Amino acid sequence: MRGEATVLHADLDAFYASVEQRDDSALRGMPVIVGGGVVVAASYEAKARGVRTAMGVQRARALCPEAIVVPPRMEAYSEASRAVFAIFHDTTPYVEGVSIDEAFLEVGGLRRLAGTPEQIAVRLRERVRAEVGLPISVGVARTKFLAKVASAVGKPDGLLVVEPDREEEFLHPLPVERLWGVGAVTAKKLHSNGIRTVGQLAALEATTAERWLGRAAGVHLHALARLRDPRPVEATTRHESIGSQRALGNRAYSPSELRAFLTQFIDELSKRLRDRGSSCSTVTLRLRFGDFTKATRSRTLATPTDRTDVLLAVAQGLLATADPIISERGITLIGVSLAHLTSEREVQPELPIDWNDGARIDGKLDVALDAVRDRFGSAAVTRAALIGRDAGISAPRLPEHE
């Protein structure tokens, strides 16, 4: 692992709400909620009153009656994100986009050209504020994990550098919830065994952590607590992955409703693949449950494909594996990403999967539907399963970089 703190984690503060406050001076300093039926984002003024993402707006208003609710403007957020990522890429060639409002940057080796990592972080924050008009918090550390924790501790609108000789001093007093991968369920297990700080977890034998949390989670979290995180910053390549997600309210959702969301996502994403002349090999389902724990399910295909029916069958098969957890805990977010993209136009053979959304759509019909949508608009043709359903709010896409 690196011997110097050269990794930056840059994270825009309350991104959607900050864009709204930037664009409307009347909203500055006010509690702002972005959303419709569900809170998509909240300003720090609203968060201070207990408002949280994925909460129903009605409940949020009860907590913060003076909050101003504004509808999402996804194009504005996408534009702001593109401007911020342009600054990231102007700072260093090694930028790993995590989402539209955060990224890791590796600045090792830039000392002669641009100064120390802290000086680079200071200028980056100044540029984002001056050129894009948004606050951004930056953590600087030796590893990605520590840099991410540092940016979170430094929020809002802060800069925190964790030098190698004070990593334990910084990390070990923090609650275990700060560890990457500790949600409500894992935290409860640790608390029940008297573990409340990262330092207490680090003091355990690795075998004890594995026994309490399971092998994979125990190994991962124990390593982080002991400051082991060898993952490098991996520069995001153009079209490395594409995806879509939807924040859900706190109400219960039927399996058919969740399958309809997947249908909508895959319909859009598979067309984007074909428009680019690309295929994908990996389908990943992303879920956030009612207790705010998160889970992912992935499947990698033997052959890349751009076929709507194949990708949808895979996505719905992944969702079926999570049905018991959703029934027990509820669900507040569902999303799909397609990764390992290639320019090869290979087509996955027909999968022996029976699904209840009607007849299979073969490759020729995909092409015909794409032609109709290109000529008459995306709403010209839709699946029967989506007729009359709320299209919801689609998250902006991660900016692409040549």
C-alpha positions in Angstrom: 0.0 0.0 0.0 1.1 3.6 -0.4 3.3 5.3 2.1 1.9 8.8 1.6 -1.5 10.3 1.7 -2.2 10.8 -2.0 -5.8 9.6 -2.4 -8.5 12.3 -2.5 -12.2 11.5 -2.0 -14.2 14.4 -3.3 -17.9 14.5 -2.4 -20.4 17.2 -3.3 -22.4 18.3 -0.2 -26.2 17.6 -0.4 -25.7 17.7 -4.2 -29.3 18.1 -5.6 -30.3 20.5 -2.8 -27.1 22.5 -3.2 -27.8 22.9 -6.9 -31.3 24.2 -6.1 -29.9 26.7 -3.5 -27.3 27.8 -6.0 -29.9 28.5 -8.7 -32.5 30.2 -6.5 -31.1 32.7 -4.0 -34.4 32.5 -2.0 -33.6 28.9 -1.0 -30.2 29.7 0.4 -30.0 29.0 4.2 -33.5 27.5 4.0 -34.4 23.8 4.6 -34.9 22.4 1.1 -36.4 19.1 0.1 -36.0 17.8 -3.4 -38.6 15.3 -4.4 -42.3 14.5 -5.0 -43.8 11.7 -2.9 -40.4 10.7 -1.7 -37.4 12.7 -0.5 -34.8 12.4 -3.2 -32.4 14.8 -1.4 -32.4 17.3 1.5 -30.3 20.3 2.4 -28.2 20.3 5.6 -30.8 22.6 7.1 -33.5 20.0 6.5 -31.2 17.1 7.6 -30.7 18.9 10.9 -34.4 18.5 11.5 -34.3 14.7 10.8 -35.2 14.7 7.1 -33.5 11.8 5.3 -33.3 10.5 1.7 -36.0 8.0 0.8 -38.3 9.3 3.5 -41.9 10.1 2.5 -42.4 13.8 1.9 -45.4 13.8 4.1 -43.3 12.6 7.0 -40.5 15.0 6.1 -43.0 17.9 6.3 -44.1 16.8 9.7 -40.5 16.9 10.9 -39.7 20.2 9.2 -42.9 22.2 8.5 -41.0 25.2 7.2 -39.2 23.1 4.5 -39.5 24.2 0.9 -40.2 21.2 -1.4 -39.0 21.5 -5.0 -39.3 19.0 -7.9 -36.1 17.4 -9.1 -34.4 18.9 -12.1 -32.2 16.0 -13.3 -30.7 17.8 -16.3 -29.5 20.6 -14.0 -27.8 18.1 -11.8 -26.3 16.3 -14.7 -24.9 19.6 -16.1 -23.4 20.5 -12.7 -21.9 17.0 -12.4 -20.3 17.2 -15.8 -18.7 20.6 -14.8 -17.3 19.2 -11.6 -15.9 16.1 -13.2 -14.2 18.3 -15.8 -12.3 19.9 -12.9 -11.5 16.4 -11.5 -10.0 15.3 -14.8 -8.2 18.6 -15.2 -6.6 17.9 -11.8 -5.3 14.4 -12.4 -5.6 11.7 -15.1 -6.5 9.2 -12.4 -10.2 9.8 -11.5 -12.5 7.0 -10.4 -16.1 8.1 -10.5 -18.2 6.6 -7.8 -21.5 8.4 -8.6 -22.5 11.6 -10.2 -21.5 13.6 -7.0 -18.3 11.8 -5.8 -15.0 10.5 -7.0 -11.6 9.2 -5.9 -8.6 11.0 -7.3 -5.0 9.8 -7.2 -2.6 12.7 -7.0 0.7 10.9 -6.2 3.5 12.0 -8.5 2.1 15.5 -9.1 4.1 17.2 -6.3 6.5 18.9 -8.7 3.8 20.1 -11.0 1.0 20.9 -8.6 2.2 20.8 -5.1 1.3 18.5 -2.1 -1.9 16.5 -2.0 -3.3 19.0 0.5 -2.5 21.9 -1.7 -4.1 20.1 -4.7 -7.2 19.5 -2.6 -7.4 23.1 -1.5 -7.3 24.3 -5.2 -9.8 21.7 -6.3 -12.3 22.9 -3.7 -11.7 26.5 -4.6 -12.3 25.8 -8.3 -15.5 23.8 -7.7 -16.9 26.7 -5.6 -15.7 29.4 -8.1 -16.5 27.7 -11.4 -19.6 25.6 -10.5 -20.9 27.4 -7.4 -21.1 24.3 -5.2 -19.6 23.3 -1.9 -17.5 20.1 -1.9 -15.9 18.2 0.9 -12.5 16.4 0.3 -10.8 13.8 2.4 -7.1 13.1 1.8 -5.5 9.8 3.0 -3.3 6.9 2.1 -6.2 4.6 1.1 -9.5 5.0 -0.6 -11.4 3.9 2.5 -9.7 6.4 4.8 -10.1 9.2 2.3 -13.9 8.5 2.1 -14.2 8.4 5.9 -12.2 11.7 6.1 -14.5 13.5 3.6 -17.6 12.3 5.5 -16.1 13.5 8.9 -15.1 16.8 7.3 -18.6 17.6 6.0 -20.1 19.9 5.2 -17.8 22.0 3.0 -14.6 20.8 4.6 -11.2 19.4 4.0 -9.6 16.8 6.2 -6.1 15.3 5.7 -5.3 12.0 7.5 -1.5 11.6 7.5 -0.1 8.1 7.8 1.3 8.6 11.3 -2.1 9.5 12.8 -4.4 7.0 11.0 -5.2 5.0 14.1 -5.7 8.2 16.1 -8.2 9.3 13.5 -10.1 6.1 12.8 -10.2 4.0 15.9 -12.3 6.3 18.1 -15.0 6.5 15.4 -18.2 4.5 15.6 -18.2 1.2 13.7 -21.0 2.6 11.5 -18.2 4.6 9.7 -16.7 1.4 8.3 -17.5 0.8 4.6 -20.1 -1.9 4.6 -21.5 -1.6 8.1 -25.3 -1.1 7.9 -27.9 -1.3 10.6 -27.9 -5.2 10.8 -24.1 -5.5 11.0 -24.0 -2.6 13.5 -26.6 -4.4 15.7 -24.5 -7.6 15.7 -21.4 -5.7 16.7 -23.2 -3.7 19.4 -24.7 -6.9 20.9 -21.1 -8.1 21.4 -20.0 -4.9 23.0 -18.2 -3.5 19.9 -19.1 0.2 19.3 -15.9 1.8 18.0 -13.6 0.9 15.1 -10.7 0.5 17.6 -12.7 -2.2 19.5 -13.2 -4.1 16.3 -9.5 -3.8 15.3 -8.6 -5.2 18.7 -10.4 -8.4 18.0 -8.9 -11.5 16.6 -9.9 -11.9 12.9 -11.5 -15.3 13.6 -13.8 -13.7 16.2 -15.0 -11.1 13.7 -15.6 -13.8 11.1 -17.6 -15.9 13.6 -19.8 -13.0 14.4 -20.3 -11.5 11.0 -19.6 -14.3 8.6 -16.4 -15.0 6.8 -16.6 -12.5 3.9 -17.9 -9.5 6.0 -15.7 -10.4 8.9 -12.5 -10.4 6.9 -13.4 -7.2 5.0 -14.4 -5.2 8.0 -11.6 -6.4 10.3 -9.1 -5.5 7.5 -10.5 -2.0 7.2 -10.4 -1.5 11.0 -6.8 -2.5 10.9 -6.1 0.1 8.1 -5.6 -2.5 5.4 -7.1 -1.4 2.1 -4.9 -2.1 -1.0 -7.4 -1.1 -3.7 -5.9 1.5 -6.1 -7.8 4.3 -7.7 -9.0 2.9 -11.0 -9.5 5.6 -13.7 -13.1 5.4 -15.0 -13.1 4.6 -18.7 -15.8 5.8 -21.1 -18.8 3.5 -21.2 -17.3 1.2 -18.5 -20.8 0.7 -17.2 -24.3 2.2 -17.5 -27.1 2.0 -15.0 -30.4 3.4 -13.7 -32.0 3.4 -10.3 -35.1 4.6 -8.5 -35.7 5.7 -4.9 -38.8 4.3 -3.4 -41.0 5.4 -0.6 -41.5 3.5 2.7 -44.7 1.7 1.5 -44.7 -2.0 0.6 -44.1 -2.9 -3.0 -45.5 -6.0 -4.7 -43.2 -8.3 -6.7 -45.0 -7.3 -9.9 -44.3 -3.6 -9.2 -40.6 -4.3 -8.6 -40.5 -6.4 -11.8 -42.1 -3.4 -13.7 -39.3 -1.1 -12.5 -36.7 -3.6 -13.8 -38.6 -3.8 -17.1 -38.4 0.0 -17.4 -34.7 0.1 -16.5 -33.6 -2.7 -18.9 -35.8 -1.3 -21.7 -33.9 2.0 -21.5 -30.4 0.6 -20.8 -30.5 -2.1 -23.6 -31.5 0.6 -26.1 -28.5 2.7 -24.9 -26.3 -0.3 -25.5 -27.6 -0.7 -29.0 -27.4 3.0 -29.8 -23.7 2.8 -28.9 -23.0 -0.4 -30.8 -22.1 -2.1 -27.5 -22.9 -5.3 -25.6 -22.5 -6.1 -21.9 -21.4 -9.2 -20.0 -22.4 -8.4 -16.4 -25.8 -7.4 -14.9 -25.8 -6.1 -11.3 -28.9 -5.5 -9.2 -28.6 -2.9 -6.5 -31.1 -2.8 -3.6 -31.5 -0.7 -0.4 -33.9 -2.3 2.1 -36.3 -0.7 4.6 -33.6 -0.7 7.3 -31.3 1.1 5.0 -28.9 -1.8 4.6 -27.7 -2.4 1.0 -27.1 -5.4 -1.1 -26.0 -6.2 -4.7 -26.6 -9.3 -6.8 -24.6 -9.9 -10.0 -24.4 -12.4 -12.9 -21.8 -12.5 -15.6 -22.8 -14.0 -18.9 -20.7 -16.3 -21.0 -21.2 -14.1 -24.1 -21.8 -10.3 -24.3 -25.3 -9.3 -25.3 -27.5 -6.3 -26.1 -30.7 -8.3 -26.1 -33.5 -6.8 -24.0 -35.2 -10.1 -23.2 -31.9 -11.8 -22.1 -30.9 -8.9 -19.8 -34.4 -8.6 -18.3 -34.5 -12.3 -17.6 -31.2 -12.1 -15.8 -32.2 -9.0 -13.8 -35.5 -10.6 -12.7 -33.7 -13.8 -11.7 -31.4 -11.7 -9.5 -34.4 -10.0 -8.0 -36.1 -13.3 -7.2 -33.1 -14.3 -5.0 -33.8 -11.2 -2.8 -37.5 -11.7 -2.5 -37.4 -13.1 1.1 -35.3 -10.2 2.3 -37.6 -7.6 0.7 -40.6 -9.3 2.2 -39.0 -9.1 5.7 -37.4 -5.7 5.6 -39.1 -3.7 2.8 -37.3 -1.8 0.1 -36.4 1.8 -0.5 -34.3 1.7 -3.6 -33.9 -0.5 -6.7 -31.4 -0.1 -9.5 -29.6 -2.0 -12.3 -26.2 -1.5 -13.9 -24.7 -3.2 -17.0 -21.0 -3.6 -16.9 -18.0 -5.1 -18.8 -19.1 -3.3 -21.9 -17.7 -4.2 -25.3 -18.0 -3.0 -28.8 -18.6 -6.5 -30.0 -22.2 -7.0 -31.2 -22.4 -10.6 -30.0 -25.8 -11.9 -29.0 -26.3 -14.2 -26.1 -28.2 -17.4 -27.0 -31.8 -17.8 -25.8 -31.9 -18.5 -22.1 -34.3 -21.3 -20.8 -36.1 -18.9 -18.5 -39.9 -18.6 -18.4 -41.0 -15.2 -17.4 -44.5 -13.8 -17.0 -44.3 -10.5 -19.0 -45.4 -12.0 -22.3 -43.6 -13.3 -25.3 -39.9 -13.1 -25.7 -38.5 -10.1 -27.7 -35.9 -11.3 -30.1 -33.1 -9.2 -31.6 -35.0 -8.2 -34.7 -37.9 -6.9 -32.7 -35.5 -4.9 -30.6 -34.2 -3.2 -33.7 -37.7 -2.5 -35.0 -38.7 -0.9 -31.6 -35.6 1.2 -31.5 -36.4 2.6 -35.0 -39.9 3.6 -33.9 -38.6 5.3 -30.8 -35.8 7.1 -32.6 -38.4 8.5 -35.1 -41.4 9.2 -32.9 -39.9 9.5 -29.4 -39.2 7.2 -26.5 -42.9 7.2 -25.4 -44.2 6.1 -28.8 -43.9 2.4 -27.9 -43.9 0.8 -24.5 -44.4 -2.5 -22.9 -47.9 -3.5 -21.7 -46.5 -4.0 -18.2 -45.6 -0.3 -18.1 -48.8 1.2 -19.3 -50.3 3.5 -16.8 -47.3 3.2 -14.4 -45.5 6.2 -12.9 -42.1 6.5 -14.7 -40.7 7.9 -11.5 -37.5 9.9 -11.1 -34.4 8.6 -12.9 -31.1 9.4 -11.4 -28.6 11.4 -13.6 -25.9 9.3 -15.2 -22.2 9.3 -14.2 -20.4 11.8 -16.5 -18.5 10.1 -19.3 -15.0 11.1 -20.1 -13.0 10.5 -23.3 
